[in-house]
């Protein structure tokens, strides 16, 4: 299956005509992309969502496309990233049996993610090894390794056995030889060796059998047709989205002028213009956050009530924007002195989920038992819950509640939530129809770049919405030896007003603008109403990964403990005991000035393969800014109560499952660490 080449004229046409041409392009290439999508996804709903999101992303990123690159390859990279996102989206997963994919892709499903991607791109999609390497952001040599390990895994599944008994130094040549990509002189040397080596002959023969099976699988996939009406469904959704976009700028009806006229007639005082409602809510609404929304006309009081088994729920108001739908509620236990909260993950359902934006996710708000309101009465709790944002400008949310979580004031959890078996609930059924109108957001383009620990970080966009402030930023992870895993912020300042970062609000938001850049979003408290001229961003901490490979040989016949040096530390191998299971224990209790907090490693068996069936337990200590240690095994400690905490792993205990598995080596890939930052970046919006 060879990807079609797109000439420069067609690219110009696509850029001129925009979304319509992109849809036509996908229509022409639907067969190959449909097949690629099935290697990740498992039902028709996911497939339609995949094409829908991919077309939108390609249209959005089209101005950034560089004509010297292959358009087909560029689109495929966006398509693959969308596949990965949707394959992890539990809201789109189905319990139905896997339709035709069950047979055709069964072999591929046994592979690891990168092995499968390399096999599909090379043998199913028809990309060269160079193109596949570019798409997966790895080297060509790494692609060859993935193809080799993928074919080896398939060989095991096909009952050929998992071990290659031939000469290891020739393993890397199998693929080039069978694909006729080997230099003549090297080919002659290889064939001479094969002629004299019986093990390599057998290896190569079974390797070739697996490759032929893969090609036969590809031919069967060619007969895997796109169902009729598939692209029409995608086009209908795109047409509906475009229709809503054009209607989005309709003016909202306001009653402000009516109030101004009434008060002008009654009072004759211009001071009251727009001030009465603000003053009214100051008198009548104790919740400061909700009061602010009501005063700015972002929502209205609802006071919807429902009762079940003596527990009364009141929906007080709902504030909707592009980020979320924020529902303020009150729960009263009329029988006993209990306080309950809504838990988004359990017992709260939007019955007409189709009116919500399925690409967005609700935010998490922990319960607040320390507020003045929630201290007044022991049987009443006021809280808020986040739902997905509306997909349209307005609508009525049908909310069904079947379970409420009981809050315990003397709980060891700072939020008042008991864990595990100690969690208590109130069950019943409460139904509401909540009318909501989505409020607009304001976006500001940013163009600022800085460095964090030598790694470029750029700021792309600031979104000021009624319920949240969102900072979109990118991290350049083009350096393989060092990368940023997570970047945290302390606060954001606009017009001398600081808002704190939401510790539960950061998210990955990959727009695939550049292969070396990953895009993220950080959430802060609301700044709505502010018109920024400059923005100050205060960093808090960074989590880093370092690539530093090292292999340590393991020999169960030797006496342990033994030590080895790594990253400036002395690490102890405390135990290597073969049994059922085999136990391997490593430790390092010296944490002062230690470069790493945790290691990235695996254990390799006698067959040179990674031992996949392995259970791991770890022990560690929390260390605060002043070097004081908190043993997590002795008593529970909350991160929030410690100043600048860092967690150091001190013991790693691995149990290798199987019948007396013999470990051959401990392979360390690198390590993780974190640092606290005081950097402030000033961004001008001029």
Order of alpha helices (4+ residues) and beta strands (2+ residues): alpha-alpha-alpha-alpha-alpha-alpha-alpha-alpha-alpha-alpha-alpha-alpha-alpha-alpha-alpha-alpha-alpha-beta-beta-beta-beta-beta-alpha-beta-beta-beta-beta-beta-beta-beta-beta-beta-beta-beta-beta-beta-beta-beta-beta-beta-beta-beta-beta
